[in-house]
Amino acid sequence: MQISDPRLPELFERWMQNQCTPAEKELFLQLLGKVGPETVSPLLKEAWDSLKGESLLSAGEKDRMVDRILQQSPAEEPEPSRRPRWWVAAAAILVLCLAGGTWYALQQRSSGTQVVSTPKGGHDVGPGKEGAILTLANGKTIVLDSLGNGLVAKQNGTQVVLNNGSLRYHAEDADAVSFNTITTPRGRKFQLVLPDGSKVWLNAASSLRFPTVFSGNERRVEITGEAYFEVSRNTTQPFIVKINDHADIRVVGTQFNVNAYADEENIHTTLLEGIVRIRSHEQSRVLSPGQQAEISNSHGDLRILDQVNLEQVTAWKAGFFNFRGASLPEVMRELARWYDLEIIYEGKIPEQQFEGELPRTLQLSQVIKILTKVDVKFRIEQGRKLIVLP
């Protein structure tokens, strides 16, 4: 049973005007824990709207972000008698609104100093967009960014068709197997449908090599970077994703995400639905939904993680950055891929850990403005350079 308290609206108004006493602040947060998301959601959206010119998000983006926050849960499940799962995130929004921020639940775990943003005028960088490069079996490359709907290529009886930003393969009378590669440069993402009907979403700076028709007793593809797979079920022809020379994933029909960037410390395979078997060197493990396999990029060791934030793993596919628990270098690598940046550190790399989520539709200057709220200084320079200042 939801508890309604007439003090909540009044305390909310005082909170937003930064007029609450310490006792009133504590009471307000306690009352938040006694109502449901249907009561809190309008308050959060009103809080966003109150930011006016301070906000970098559109009304639609604010509403979607609030909805996503209320659906999320913390890493550890609270006891039933404790606050609701969404309580911490909801309170964090209201705390940030006092400062006019747009970056929810953003926290830094280091000593605070003066925050200065120093972007140089005129050197802003726009966000990434849909696009990719298709390399055919004969070596011909086709830039897909500006093509309209229709036939892109025909190879050995397989038609390659672009339809509303998604590439589809139709193997009607294929008489031979040839291999194609889809590559997303930095600042691009793309979606395609393989000959068997499996769907693949590619993040920036990624590639997928695959046959134009799946024949024989398996369906084998190769990946670099990051991709999300929805694999069509076929028990007689397993789907195999080759990650590198010593690791692969074997599935029948399932949904999973693979993050295999060479500049990251580990390769992560996260299962959302179904079952997959992942192999690295002589190690082989089976994943259940909600689990993640972590493989060291340096020596190939494999371990299984059970406590995984699936919303964070797939945030890129939904159009968000999710930096929960990320270090500054991790944040910078992700921004570099999406905005096609060169990251330069002037001095020692700040030791900070971030919490929060941002739309991937923001200009780079907007992202930097938000990040400077957590004791990091930046400078944007010509030539797509982002300087991290000491």
ROVODREN-147125 format. One record per atom (N, C-alpha, C): residue in three letters; x, y, z. Coordinates in steps of 0.05 Angstrom, whole numbers, plus 5000, padded with zeros to 4 digits. Layout:
// ROVODREN-147125
ALAXYZ...
END
This chain:
// ROVODREN-147125
MET501749765000MET500050005000MET501850255000GLN501250434981GLN502850674979GLN501950875000ILE503951015012ILE503351205034ILE503451485022SER501351635026SER501251915017SER501552095041ASP503252295038ASP503752485060ASP503552765050PRO501752925062PRO501353195052PRO503853375055ARG505753285071ARG508253445074ARG510153425050LEU509753215034LEU511653165012LEU511753394992PRO509453494981PRO509653704961PRO510953964973GLU510254024998GLU511354265010GLU514454245014LEU515254005023LEU518153965027LEU519553965000PHE518253854980PHE519453854953PHE519954144944GLU518054324947GLU518354604940GLU520754724955ARG520854674981ARG523054794997ARG525754674988TRP525754414981TRP528154284972TRP529154414946MET527354464927MET528154574901MET529054864904GLN528155004925GLN529055274930GLN531355294949ASN532455054956ASN534755024974ASN534255165001GLN531755135011GLN531055265036GLN530555065059CYS530954805054CYS530554605074CYS532654625096THR531754585121THR533554555143THR534654265142PRO536854205156PRO537853935156PRO535753735164ALA534053805184ALA531953615193ALA529953575171GLU529253795156GLU527253775135GLU528353605112LYS530953635106LYS532153475085LYS531953175091GLU532553105116GLU532452825125GLU529552725123LEU527652885132LEU524852805130LEU523952775102PHE524752955084PHE524052935056PHE525052675043LEU527552605048LEU528652355037LEU527352105049GLN526552125075GLN525151905087GLN522351865074LEU520952085068LEU518352065056LEU518551955027LEU520752015013LEU521151904987LEU521151594988GLY522251485010GLY522451195012GLY519851065019LYS517751225023LYS515151115031LYS513051125008VAL513851234986VAL512051254963VAL513051104940GLY511451054920GLY512250904897GLY513251074874PRO514450944853PRO515451104830PRO513351274817GLU510751184818GLU508651344805GLU508351614819THR509051634845THR508951884859THR511452054855VAL513751914854VAL516352054852VAL516852154824SER515952004804SER516552074776SER515752364769PRO513252444775PRO512552724769PRO514252934783LEU515152874807LEU516853054822LEU519553084808LEU520652854799LEU523252854785LEU523053014759LYS520952974744LYS520653114719LYS520253414723GLU518853484745GLU518653764752GLU521353884759ALA522953714773ALA525653804781ALA527353864756TRP527153684736TRP528653724711TRP527753984698ASP525154024696ASP524054254683ASP524954514696SER525354504723SER526054744737SER528854844730LEU530454664717LEU533154744710LEU533254954688LYS531154964671LYS530955164650LYS533555184634GLY534655424633GLY536955464616GLY539455314624GLU539455214649GLU541755064659GLU541954794646SER539654684637SER539654414628SER540654384600LEU542054164594LEU543054104568LEU541253904554LEU539153804566LEU537553594555LEU534853704546SER533753584525SER531053654516SER529053534535ALA526553624532ALA524353524550ALA524053224547GLY524153134522GLY523952844517GLY526152684529GLU528652794527GLU530952654539GLU530752644569LYS529752864581LYS529452864610LYS527452644619ASP525152634605ASP523152434613ASP524252154610ARG525652104588ARG526651834583ARG528751764604MET530351954612MET532451904632MET531251844659VAL529151994667VAL527751944692VAL526551664692ASP525351594669ASP524151324668ASP526251104670ARG528551144658ARG530750954660ARG531750934688ILE532051154702ILE533051154729ILE531250994747LEU528651034745LEU526750904762LEU526650604757GLN527550514733GLN527650234727GLN530150094737GLN532250254744GLN534750144751GLN534850064780SER536749884786SER537149804814SER540049824821PRO540749854846PRO543549854854PRO544849584852ALA547549584855ALA548949334851ALA548149124871GLU547549204896GLU546749014917GLU543749054923GLU542248834923GLU539448844928GLU538948914958PRO537349124963PRO536849194991PRO534948995004GLU534949005031GLU533048835045GLU530148945041PRO528148765042PRO525348855038PRO524549095055SER525549095080SER524749315098SER526249575093ARG528249565075ARG529749805069ARG528449965048ARG529750185038ARG528650355018ARG528250214992PRO526350314975PRO525950184949PRO528450184932ARG528450014912ARG530849974895ARG531650234881TRP529750394873TRP530250634858TRP530850884875TRP530650844902TRP530751074920TRP533351234917VAL535651104917VAL538151244916VAL538451414891ALA537751294868ALA537951444843ALA536051684843ALA533551644853ALA531651864853ALA532652094871ALA533752024894ALA534752234912ALA537152374899ALA538752224885ALA541052354872ALA540252554851ILE538152504836ILE537152704817ILE536452964832LEU535052944853LEU534153174868LEU536453324880VAL538553174889VAL540953304899VAL542353464877LEU542553344853LEU543853474831LEU542353724822CYS539653714823CYS538053934814CYS538654184830LEU539554154855LEU540254384871LEU542554534859ALA544354394845ALA546754514833ALA546254584804GLY543854534794GLY543254594766GLY544554394747GLY545154154756GLY546553954740GLY544653814722THR545853664701THR544253504684THR545253214684TRP547053154701TRP548452894701TRP547652754727TYR545752564725TYR544552454749TYR546452254762ALA546352254788ALA547852064804ALA550852074798LEU551852314791LEU554652344785LEU556152404811GLN558152234817GLN559652274842GLN562552234836GLN564252374850GLN567152324848GLN568252264875ARG569952074876ARG571051974901ARG573952074905SER574352334904SER576952444909SER576552714922SER578752834932SER578453094945SER577653304925GLY575953484933GLY574853684914GLY576753924912THR577054034887THR578454274883THR576854444864GLN577854684858GLN576454864839GLN576154734812VAL573754734801VAL573254614775VAL573254834754VAL574954794733VAL575154994712VAL574854854685SER573054944668SER572754844641SER573955054622THR575754964604THR577155154587THR576955074558PRO574555024546PRO574454964518PRO575055214501LYS576755184481LYS577355404464LYS575255444443GLY574455684438GLY572155744421GLY572355634393GLY570155534383GLY569955444356GLY570855154350HIS571755014370HIS572854744366HIS571054534377ASP568454564376ASP566654364387ASP566554124368VAL565653904379VAL565453654363VAL562753534367GLY561453464345GLY558753344346GLY558853054353PRO556552944361PRO556452654369PRO556652474344GLY557152214349GLY557152024328GLY554451984315LYS554251824294LYS551751784280LYS551751504267GLU549551444253GLU549351194239GLU551251194215GLY552550974210GLY554350954187GLY556350724190ALA557350634167ALA559250414167ALA560450394139ILE562550234137ILE563850174112ILE563549874107LEU562549804083LEU562149524076LEU564449444057THR565949234064THR568049124046THR567048864035LEU566848854008LEU565948613994LEU568148413991ALA567448173982ALA569347953979ALA571648023960ASN571048193939ASN573048263920ASN574748503928GLY574348593953GLY575948813963GLY574649093959LYS572549113944LYS571249363940LYS569949463966THR570249723971THR569049843995THR566750033988ILE564650024004ILE562350194000ILE561750344026VAL561750604025VAL561050774048VAL557950784049LEU556850694072LEU553950664074LEU552650914086ASP554151104096ASP553051334111ASP550951474095SER551451534070SER549651704054SER547951564034LEU548051294033LEU546451144014LEU543551144022GLY541751144001GLY538951114006GLY538150824006ASN535550764011ASN534550494011ASN534950363984GLY535450103984GLY535649963958GLY537949763958LEU538349643934LEU540449443930LEU543249573932VAL544849473949VAL547649573952VAL549549403936ALA549249143936ALA551048963921ALA549748693917LYS550848543897LYS549948273893LYS552448103889GLN552647893905GLN555047723905GLN554247433904ASN554947293883ASN554447003881ASN551646923889GLY549647083880GLY546947013886GLY545847123912THR547447263927THR546547393952THR546147683948GLN543747783954GLN543248073952GLN543748213978VAL545048443976VAL545548614000VAL543848863997VAL541948904015VAL539949114013VAL540149294038LEU540149554033LEU540049754055LEU537149844058ASN536049814082ASN533249884088ASN533050044114ASN532550304112ASN532250474136ASN534650454155GLY536950464144GLY539350464160GLY540350194169SER539049984161SER539849714169SER540549554143LEU542849414144LEU543749254121LEU542648974124ARG541548864103ARG540348594103ARG541448424081TYR541948174087TYR543047974068TYR540847774061HIS540347744035HIS538347554025HIS539747354007ALA540247114018ALA541646904003ALA539646723990GLU538646803966GLU536546653952GLU537746423936ASP539546493918ASP540746293900ASP543746283902ALA544746313927ALA547646323931ALA549046063921ASP551046093904ASP552445863894ASP555245833905ALA556146023921ALA558746003933ALA558846193957VAL560546113976VAL560846274000VAL563046483996SER562446734002SER564346944002SER564147094028PHE566147244035PHE566147384061PHE566047684058ASN564447814074ASN564248104076ASN565048194103THR565848454105THR566448574131THR565048844133ILE563748884155ILE562549144162ILE564249274183THR565149514178THR566849664196THR565549924204THR565349984230THR564450244239THR566850404248PRO567550614234PRO569750784243PRO569050914270ARG570951044282ARG570351204306ARG568251414298GLY566251454316GLY564151644310GLY561851524293ARG561751264291ARG559551134276ARG558550894291LYS555950814286LYS554850564296LYS553050464274PHE552350204275PHE550850094252PHE549449834261GLN547349764245GLN545849524250GLN545649364224LEU545749104226LEU545448934202LEU543948674210VAL542848554189VAL541448294192VAL543048094175LEU544047884188LEU545647684174LEU543847494157PRO545047334139PRO543547164122PRO541546974136ASP542146894161ASP540446714177ASP538246864192GLY538147134190GLY536247294204GLY537247394231SER539647314239SER540747424264SER541347724261LYS540847874283LYS541248164283LYS543748234298VAL545248434288VAL547648524301VAL547748824301TRP548348934325TRP548749224328TRP551749264333LEU553049434318LEU555849494321LEU556249764334ASN557849774355ASN558550034367ASN560850154351ALA561650404359ALA563750544344ALA566350384346ALA568050424325ALA570750304324ALA570549994327SER568849874311SER568449584312SER568249464284SER568349204282SER568149074256SER566948794260LEU565648704239LEU564548434238LEU565048304211ARG566448074211ARG566947924186ARG565147684186PHE563847634164PHE561747424163PHE561447324134PRO560447084130PRO559946974103PRO557247094092THR557047104066THR554647204054THR552446994054VAL553046754060VAL551146544065VAL552346344085PHE550646254104PHE551646054124PHE551145774113SER553345634108SER553145354098SER554745184117GLY554544914113GLY556044734131GLY554644704157ASN556144614177ASN554944544203ASN555244764224GLU556045004217GLU556245214236GLU555945494222ARG555345694239ARG555145964230ARG557346124244ARG559546194230ARG561846314243ARG562246594234VAL562646774253VAL563247054248VAL565647144265GLU566847364258GLU569147474274GLU568647764281ILE569347834305ILE568748104315ILE571248244326THR571348504322THR573148674338THR571448904349GLY572249014372GLY570649234383GLY568349134399GLU565949254396GLU563649184412GLU561149134394ALA559648934401ALA557248864385ALA555148734404TYR552648784397TYR550448644410TYR549148464390PHE548648204398PHE547648004380PHE544847904389GLU543047874370GLU540547724374GLU540647494353VAL541347264362VAL541947034345VAL539446874340SER538846824314SER536646644307SER537246364316ARG535246234327ARG535645964338ARG535945754315ASN537945584317ASN538345364298ASN540045154312THR538844944323THR540244754339THR542144584322THR541744564296THR543444404279THR545844564268GLN545744824272GLN547944994261GLN548645204282PRO550345134301PRO550945334322PRO552345584311PHE551945804325PHE552946064318PHE555546104334ILE557746164321ILE560346194334ILE561446474329VAL562146614350VAL563346874348VAL566346844355LYS568046894336LYS570946894342LYS571747164352ILE572947184376ILE573747434387ILE576647504380ASN578447314383ASN581247344375ASN582347064371ASP585047044370ASP586246784364ASP585746574385HIS585046654410HIS584846454431HIS582146444445ALA580146594434ALA577546604448ALA575246604428ASP573146464434ASP570746474418ASP568246414435ILE565946464424ILE563346424437ILE561646244420ARG560346044431ARG558745864416ARG555845874427VAL553945924410VAL551145954418VAL549345814398VAL546845774406VAL544745664388VAL542745884380GLY541546014400GLY539746234395GLY539546394421THR540346644421THR540646784446THR541147084441GLN541247244463GLN541947524461GLN544347574480PHE546347704469PHE548747754486PHE550247994474ASN551948104491ASN553648334484ASN556548254487VAL558148334467VAL561048284468VAL562548544467ASN564248594486ASN566048834486ASN568848724485ALA570048764461ALA572748644456ALA574648844444TYR574549084455TYR576449294445TYR579349214453ALA581149244435ALA583949174440ALA585249354461ASP584249604464ASP585549784483ASP584349764511GLU582449584515GLU581449534542GLU582949304555GLU582949304582GLU584449094596GLU583248824593ASN580548804591ASN579248554589ASN577148544567ILE576448304558ILE574248254540ILE571848164557HIS569548284551HIS567148214567HIS564948114549THR563947874555THR561647764541THR559347744562THR557147874557THR554947884576THR552447764564LEU551247574578LEU548947424568LEU546347544579LEU544547614561LEU541847714569LEU539747494568GLU539847334547GLU537847114544GLU539246874532GLY538246634539GLY539246384528GLY541646274543ILE543346134528ILE545746004539ILE547946034519VAL550346094529VAL552646104511VAL554945954525ARG556745844509ARG559245734519ARG561545894509ILE563245984527ILE565446154519ILE568046004525ARG569946024506ARG572445884508ARG574746084506SER576846034523SER579246194521SER581646004527HIS583345964507HIS585545764510HIS584245494517GLU585145374539GLU584045114547GLU581745134566GLN580845374572GLN578645414591GLN575945434575SER573845324587SER571245334574SER569145354596ARG567345554594ARG565245584613ARG562545644600VAL560345574613VAL557645624604VAL556545864619LEU555346054605LEU554146284618LEU551146244620SER549946344642SER547046364645SER546246654643PRO543746714637PRO542846994635PRO543647154659GLY544647394654GLY545547574676GLY548447544683GLN549747344673GLN552647304679GLN554347434657GLN556847484664GLN558847594646GLN561447444647ALA562547384624ALA565147254623ALA567247474618GLU569347474634GLU571547664632GLU574047524624ILE575247594601ILE577647474592ILE579847684591SER582147634602SER584347814602SER585447844574ASN585748094564ASN586848144538ASN589748064536SER591148074559SER594048024559SER594747734560HIS593347574577HIS594147294580HIS591847094577GLY589447194572GLY587247004564GLY585846874587ASP586446934612ASP585146814635ASP582146874634LEU580446684641LEU577546704640LEU576346684668ARG574546864674ARG573046844699ARG570146934694ILE568346844712ILE565446904709ILE564647094731LEU563147304723LEU562047504741LEU559047474743ASP558047464768ASP555147424772ASP553547674776GLN554847874788GLN553448134794GLN554048324772VAL552248334752VAL552648494728VAL550348684724ASN550848934718ASN548849124712ASN548249114682LEU546148974674LEU545548934646LEU544849204632GLU543649374647GLU542849634636GLU545349794629GLN547449764644GLN549949904639GLN551349784614VAL551249524612VAL552649384590VAL551449464563THR548749494562THR547449544537THR546649834534ALA547650014551ALA546950294549ALA547650414522TRP549850334511TRP550750444485TRP548750394463LYS547550154464LYS545550074444LYS542950244447ALA542350314472ALA539950484477ALA540450774473GLY542950854467GLY543551134461GLY544551294485PHE545851154504PHE546851284528PHE549751204534PHE551251384547PHE553651314561PHE552851234590ASN553851014600ASN553450944628ASN556250904640PHE557051094657PHE559751094668PHE559850994697ARG557950824705ARG557950724732ARG560550574739GLY561950684759GLY564350554768GLY566750584750ALA566550764729ALA568650784709ALA570850984719SER573250924712SER575551104717SER575551314695LEU577151524699LEU577351734679LEU578451624653PRO580651454652PRO581551344627PRO579351184612GLU577751034627GLU575550884615GLU573451064602VAL572851284616VAL570951484605VAL572151604580MET574651674581MET575951804558MET576051624534ARG576651364538ARG576751184515ARG574051164502GLU571851154518GLU569251134506GLU568551394491LEU569151624502LEU568651874488LEU570351894463ALA572851794464ALA574551804440ALA573351644417ARG572151414423ARG570951254401ARG568551384389TRP566851504407TRP564351614397TRP564651884383TYR566452044394TYR566952314383TYR569352324365ASP570752104361ASP573152084344ASP575252284353LEU576152244378LEU577952434390LEU580752314394GLU582652494397GLU585252424408GLU585352534436ILE585852354455ILE585952434483ILE588852484491ILE589352714503ILE592052784512ILE591952854541TYR593652724557TYR593752784586TYR596252974591GLU595753204602GLU597853384610GLU598453344640GLY600353184646GLY600953124674GLY599752864683LYS599652824709LYS598652584721LYS595652554715ILE594752304710ILE591952244705ILE590452264731PRO588352424732PRO586752444757PRO585552174765GLU585652114790GLU584551854800GLU581751904810GLN579851854793GLN577051894800GLN575351664789GLN573051624802GLN571151424794GLN568451564790PHE567151494768PHE564751634760PHE562251464764GLU560051594768GLU557451464769GLU555451624753GLY554051504734GLY552051664720GLY551651584691GLU549851724678GLU548951654651GLU548451914636LEU549251924611LEU548752154593LEU547852054566PRO546152214552PRO545452144525PRO547852174506ARG548051994487ARG550252004467ARG549652214445THR547452364448THR546752564428THR547952844434LEU549252874457LEU550353134465LEU552853204449GLN553153474445GLN555653574434GLN557953514454LEU560353504444LEU562653454462LEU562853664484SER562453914476SER562654134496SER560654104518GLN558253994512GLN556253944533GLN557153724552VAL558253514541VAL559353294558VAL561553404576ILE563353564565ILE565553674580ILE564553854602LYS562454014596LYS561354194616LYS560354034640ILE559153804635ILE558153634656ILE560353494672LEU562353394657LEU564553254671LEU566253444688THR566353694681THR567853884698THR566653924725LYS564253834729LYS562953854756LYS564153654776VAL565853474766VAL567053284784VAL570153304785ASP571053564786ASP573853604792ASP575653504769VAL574853534744VAL576653474722VAL576653714703LYS578953794694LYS579254024676LYS579953924648PHE578754054628PHE579253984600PHE579754224583ARG580854174559ARG581054374538ARG580654234511ILE578754344496ILE578254234469ILE579954394449GLU581554254433GLU583254394413GLU582554304385GLN583354464366GLN582854404338GLN584154134331GLY582953994312GLY583953734304GLY582853504321ARG580553554333ARG579153364350ARG580853264373LYS582153444386LYS583853384409LYS582453464435LEU582453284454LEU581353344480LEU583653324500ILE584353544513ILE586553554531ILE585553524560VAL586553334575VAL585853304603VAL588053444619LEU587153654633LEU589053824647LEU589653714675PRO592053764686PRO592753674713PRO591253834734
END
